[in-house]
Amino acid sequence: MSNMLKWAEEELKRYGYTFYGEGMNDDVLEILKILIDQGHTNMSASIVIQLVDRLWSWKPLTSLTGEDDEWTDDLDPTGDKWQNKRYSAVFKNKETGECYDIEGRIFAEPNGVTFTCRQSRVPIEFPYMPPDKYPVYQLKYPSDEKSVEEQLKDGDYEIQ
């Protein structure tokens, strides 16, 4: 066993088990072993991990172009918008041509629960690369006490 695997095994023991149980630690060790067996260095392994993370999160590896072949309306029951096939959070209004990312703003209730809503939409221009992390707007009031729209208008939020 390599020094890296020995070290990782000890770290995972200290960490304990995850929600998914003891098998998760074995899965992590197996992935590390694959990277080691493929001869990756710390640098190349970090690149592989970043690529896998984006793909696992259904995020494109290159910028969206907005070209016609990126759009579908298969999932739109209203028929008034196109959805981007490469990144499903991006839409295009068929009438106006406006494009937007429906996850452009993440909102957080005072209790920490996060959500997206109509006010999460942000207009975009192409080429567009969806970010790894979206800004989180920490609301001052629960959304059932004061609407997100009112809190945005009144400045009752902090960007984290």
N, C-alpha and C positions, 0 to 999 in steps of 0.2 A: 504494500500500500504506500502511495506517495505521501510525502510530508504534507502536501495540501489536503489530501483526503483525511489523514490523521487529525490535522488541525480542525478541519471542518466538522468531523465527527464529534470531537470534543466540544466545539462551539455549539453544535446542535443539542448535545446532551445538556449543556448549561442552559440553553434556551428553553428546553422542555419540548412538549408536544403541542402541535397546533390543533385547531378546531377539527381538522380532518384526521387526527390521530397519528400514531407512530409511523405509519406508512409514508407520510409526507416527508419525514426526515430521510427515509430511504430513497425517496424520489429525488430529493435535492442532491444526495450523495451520488446517485446514478447519473444525474445531469453533469455534475462536476467531473465524474470519471470519464464521461464521453468527451468533454472539452479537453481534459488532460490527454486522453488517448488520441485525440485528433491533433495533438501537438500545439495547442493554443498557448500563447503567452498571456500575461495579464492584459496587455493592450488588445490583442486580437479577440480574446474572450469577452472583453467588455464591449467590443463592437458587435459581436454575435449576440450578446445578451440584449443590447439596445435594439437590434433589429428584431429579435424574437419578441421583445416587449411591445414594440409598435405593432407588429403583425398580430400578436395575441390580443391586443386592444382594438383590432380592426382599424388601425390608422395607416394611411398610405406612407410609403417610403420616399416618395417624391411628391412634389407639389401637384395639386389638382390643376388642371388646365382650363376647365370650363368648356372644353370642346364637346361637340354633340354626342360623341360616343361614350361620354361619361354619365349620361343621364338616362333615367327610366321613369315612367309614370305607372308602372305595374302595381305599386303599393298605395297609390293615391286614390281613395274612393271618390273624392270630389272632382278629380280631373283638372284641378287648377294649378298644379305645381309638378315640377320634375324633382326627382331625388337623385343625388349623386351616387353612382354605383360603386365608386372607389371609397367613399366615406359617407355613410348613411345619415350623418347629422347635417349635411349640407343640402339645401334646397334652392330651387329656382322658380320664381313666380312666372307662370307661362304668359300671363298678360303683360306684365311690366318688365320682365327680364331681371328683376331684382334677385340677387343671390344672398343667402344668409346661412349662418351656422346656428343651429338651434341649441347648441351647448356652449355658446360664446360667453355666457355668464352663469356661474353656479351660485345659488343663493344658500345661505345658512341661517336657520332659525337661531334664536338666542340659546336654545338647548343643544345646538350643534348639528341637528339633522339637516342634511343638504338636499336640495332639489333643483330642478329646472322647471321653467314655465314659459309662457309667451314672452315675458320680458327678458328671457335668456338669449333671445335671438340677437345676433349682431350681423350687420351687413358685411359682406366680404367682396374682395376683388381678386381676380386671377392674374397670375398664378397664386394659389393659396395653399399653404402648408398648415394643417391643423396642429396646434401646439401640443406639447406633451402634457401640459397642465393648463387648465383654464383658470382665470381669476375667480376667487371666491368672494362674494359680497356678503359680509356679516351683517345681517339685519338687526336693528335695535329693538324691534317689536315682533312678536309672533305674527305670522301672516294672517291669522284669523282675527287679530285685533286691528291691524292696519295693513292694507293691501301692499303687495310688493310694488305695484305701480306708484302708490302714494309715497312709500318710503324712498323710492328712487327719485321722485320729483322733489321731495323735501330734504334729500340728502341724509336720510336716516339709515346710513350703512357705512361700513368701513371695508375697504378692499384689502384682503389678506394676501 
